[in-house]
Amino acid sequence: MTYNYKPKGVCTRDITIDLDGGVIQSVAFNGGCAGNLAGISRLVEGMRAEDVVAKFKGTKCGKKATSCPDQLAMALEEAMARA
């Protein structure tokens, strides 16, 4: 299942996630800190979505209330709810 998410409060414009049976096949960020987000994308490939949510949810970027990892966690929660 491919899921597209529009994050809020971060530089990334959208996140595309490919999930198969709760396992992340791929993640692509459009915009944001390219190197860091490419690293996060590679790191989470093959992981269970629920494990990534547990690790990333609530992560902040400086004084912002959210971050790209936090937004990824929110996107994964929405994707899992719709699966």
KEKE-3310 file (N, C-alpha, C; in steps of 0.2 Angstrom, whole numbers, plus 5000, padded with zeros to 4 digits):
npx = (5004:5003:5005:5002:5007:5004:5014:5015:5021:5035:5049:5049:5038:5030:5027:5030:5025:5028:5020:5019:5010:5012:5025:5038:5042:5047:5052:5049:5054:5049:5058:5065:5079:5090:5101:5099:5086:5087:5095:5086:5076:5082:5086:5074:5068:5062:5059:5046:5031:5025:5036:5044:5036:5035:5048:5051:5040:5035:5047:5057:5061:5073:5066:5054:5037:5037:5044:5053:5055:5045:5034:5034:5031:5018:5012:5014:5006:4993:4993:4993:4981:4972:4975)
npy = (4994:5011:5026:5043:5058:5074:5084:5094:5109:5107:5107:5098:5094:5084:5066:5050:5034:5017:5003:4986:4974:4980:4982:4993:4997:5007:5024:5041:5057:5073:5088:5097:5092:5085:5075:5070:5066:5056:5047:5043:5037:5026:5020:5016:5007:4991:4989:4987:4996:5000:5000:5010:5021:5021:5024:5037:5046:5061:5067:5082:5096:5107:5122:5119:5111:5099:5087:5081:5067:5065:5068:5058:5048:5051:5050:5036:5031:5035:5029:5015:5014:5015:5004)
npz = (5000:4996:5003:5005:5013:5020:5028:5043:5050:5047:5036:5026:5012:5008:5012:5006:5008:5007:5012:5017:5024:5037:5037:5033:5016:5009:5010:5006:5006:5002:4999:5013:5024:5015:5016:5029:5029:5019:5025:5036:5029:5023:5035:5041:5032:5030:5043:5056:5055:5067:5076:5072:5074:5088:5091:5085:5087:5094:5093:5093:5083:5086:5093:5088:5089:5083:5071:5057:5058:5068:5061:5051:5060:5063:5050:5047:5057:5053:5040:5044:5051:5040:5033)
capx = (5000:5007:5002:5005:5005:5006:5016:5013:5026:5042:5051:5047:5032:5026:5030:5027:5027:5026:5019:5017:5009:5014:5032:5040:5046:5051:5049:5052:5053:5050:5060:5068:5086:5091:5105:5096:5080:5089:5097:5080:5072:5086:5086:5067:5066:5062:5056:5039:5029:5024:5042:5046:5031:5037:5055:5051:5034:5037:5054:5056:5067:5074:5060:5047:5034:5037:5050:5052:5054:5038:5029:5034:5027:5011:5010:5013:4999:4987:4993:4991:4974:4969:4976)
capy = (5000:5017:5031:5050:5062:5081:5085:5101:5112:5106:5109:5093:5096:5078:5060:5045:5028:5010:4998:4979:4970:4983:4983:4998:4995:5013:5031:5046:5064:5079:5094:5096:5091:5079:5070:5067:5062:5050:5042:5041:5033:5020:5016:5013:5002:4984:4989:4987:5003:5002:5001:5017:5026:5021:5027:5043:5050:5066:5070:5089:5100:5114:5124:5117:5106:5093:5086:5076:5060:5065:5069:5052:5043:5053:5047:5029:5030:5036:5023:5009:5015:5015:4998)
capz = (5000:4995:5007:5004:5019:5020:5035:5046:5054:5045:5029:5021:5009:5008:5013:5003:5012:5004:5017:5016:5030:5042:5036:5028:5011:5007:5013:5002:5008:4996:5003:5020:5025:5010:5018:5035:5027:5015:5030:5040:5024:5023:5042:5042:5027:5032:5050:5057:5056:5074:5080:5070:5077:5095:5092:5082:5089:5099:5092:5091:5079:5090:5097:5085:5092:5079:5067:5051:5061:5072:5056:5049:5064:5062:5043:5048:5061:5048:5035:5047:5052:5034:5030)
cpx = (5004:5002:5006:5002:5008:5008:5015:5019:5033:5043:5049:5039:5027:5030:5026:5029:5024:5026:5017:5016:5012:5022:5034:5044:5050:5048:5053:5050:5054:5051:5063:5076:5088:5095:5102:5090:5081:5091:5091:5077:5076:5086:5079:5065:5067:5060:5049:5037:5028:5030:5045:5042:5034:5044:5055:5045:5037:5043:5053:5062:5068:5068:5054:5044:5034:5044:5049:5051:5047:5033:5028:5030:5020:5008:5009:5007:4993:4987:4991:4984:4969:4970:4971)
cpy = (5006:5022:5038:5054:5069:5083:5093:5103:5110:5108:5104:5094:5090:5072:5055:5038:5022:5005:4991:4975:4973:4984:4988:4996:5001:5019:5036:5053:5069:5085:5092:5095:5085:5074:5066:5063:5056:5045:5039:5036:5026:5016:5013:5007:4995:4984:4989:4994:5005:5003:5008:5022:5026:5025:5035:5048:5054:5069:5077:5091:5107:5116:5122:5112:5099:5093:5082:5069:5059:5065:5062:5047:5045:5050:5040:5027:5030:5030:5017:5009:5014:5008:4993)
cpz = (5000:4999:5006:5010:5018:5027:5037:5050:5053:5038:5024:5018:5008:5009:5010:5006:5008:5010:5015:5022:5036:5042:5031:5023:5008:5010:5008:5004:5003:5000:5010:5019:5021:5013:5024:5033:5023:5020:5034:5035:5024:5030:5043:5038:5030:5040:5050:5058:5063:5078:5078:5073:5085:5096:5090:5085:5095:5099:5090:5087:5082:5094:5094:5089:5089:5075:5061:5054:5065:5066:5052:5053:5063:5055:5044:5052:5057:5043:5038:5049:5046:5030:5031)
residu = (MET:THR:TYR:ASN:TYR:LYS:PRO:LYS:GLY:VAL:CYS:THR:ARG:ASP:ILE:THR:ILE:ASP:LEU:ASP:GLY:GLY:VAL:ILE:GLN:SER:VAL:ALA:PHE:ASN:GLY:GLY:CYS:ALA:GLY:ASN:LEU:ALA:GLY:ILE:SER:ARG:LEU:VAL:GLU:GLY:MET:ARG:ALA:GLU:ASP:VAL:VAL:ALA:LYS:PHE:LYS:GLY:THR:LYS:CYS:GLY:LYS:LYS:ALA:THR:SER:CYS:PRO:ASP:GLN:LEU:ALA:MET:ALA:LEU:GLU:GLU:ALA:MET:ALA:ARG:ALA)
# end
